[in-house]
């Protein structure tokens, strides 16, 4: 799940089966910079200090009030800057198109320029960042909007429709952006990074 989902905050118990919550906390905060709240029965001062020194943003002991935990989650999320997803900056070729994410446009092999909206640019960039992989609507929303995403997955469908029109890609026989029913969308042609 850590490799496929965008995680904005993790609430971790220290005493878990398998990997220790403290080692998971260290990995999340060091490698992924994910905010962490430790939720545990260990109430000793040294345990709290160890958890905070490993990178936890907060430490809540059991028993706890669920409303307090929600308030602490909100407080940590307010302190952590919202991640702004960035499309790749390299131009990429797919099919007979070259995508330039910085200029928000497509070029055809014949030299025709196709302008993209910011949403279309981000969505195409997300698909090109994961060639051949099916990305669910929620995953695409996370990639193009980050924590600011609303649970409105029809926005993804609408943007895909606009992109397909601009690409001349027929929805029923799409060869560039393929719909995986119940799964999401994927780029179905090879993607080559140009610079």
BELWO-V889329 format. One record per pair of residues at least 12 apart in sequence whose ideal C-beta (glycine too) atoms are under 6 Angstrom apart, sorted by the first residue. I is the first residue (numbers start at 0). J is the second residue. If there is no record, write none. Layout:
# BELWO-V889329
i=I j=J
i=I j=J
This chain:
# BELWO-V889329
i=5 j=141
i=6 j=33
i=7 j=146
i=8 j=34
i=9 j=27
i=9 j=33
i=9 j=35
i=10 j=36
i=10 j=38
i=11 j=23
i=11 j=24
i=11 j=35
i=11 j=37
i=12 j=38
i=12 j=39
i=13 j=37
i=13 j=39
i=13 j=41
i=21 j=53
i=24 j=53
i=24 j=55
i=25 j=53
i=28 j=54
i=34 j=56
i=34 j=75
i=34 j=79
i=35 j=55
i=35 j=56
i=36 j=57
i=37 j=50
i=37 j=55
i=37 j=58
i=38 j=59
i=40 j=61
i=42 j=60
i=56 j=75
i=57 j=71
i=57 j=75
i=81 j=146
i=82 j=145
i=83 j=145
i=84 j=142
i=84 j=143
i=84 j=145
i=86 j=100
i=86 j=121
i=86 j=124
i=87 j=100
i=87 j=124
i=87 j=128
i=88 j=101
i=89 j=192
i=89 j=194
i=90 j=193
i=90 j=194
i=91 j=127
i=91 j=190
i=91 j=192
i=92 j=191
i=92 j=193
i=93 j=188
i=93 j=190
i=94 j=175
i=94 j=188
i=95 j=107
i=95 j=108
i=98 j=123
i=100 j=120
i=100 j=124
i=103 j=115
i=103 j=120
i=113 j=165
i=118 j=158
i=119 j=158
i=119 j=162
i=121 j=143
i=122 j=143
i=122 j=158
i=125 j=139
i=125 j=142
i=125 j=143
i=126 j=186
i=127 j=190
i=130 j=186
i=130 j=190
i=132 j=185
i=133 j=179
i=133 j=182
i=133 j=183
i=133 j=185
i=134 j=183
i=135 j=183
i=136 j=152
i=136 j=155
i=136 j=183
i=139 j=155
i=159 j=184
i=163 j=176
i=175 j=188
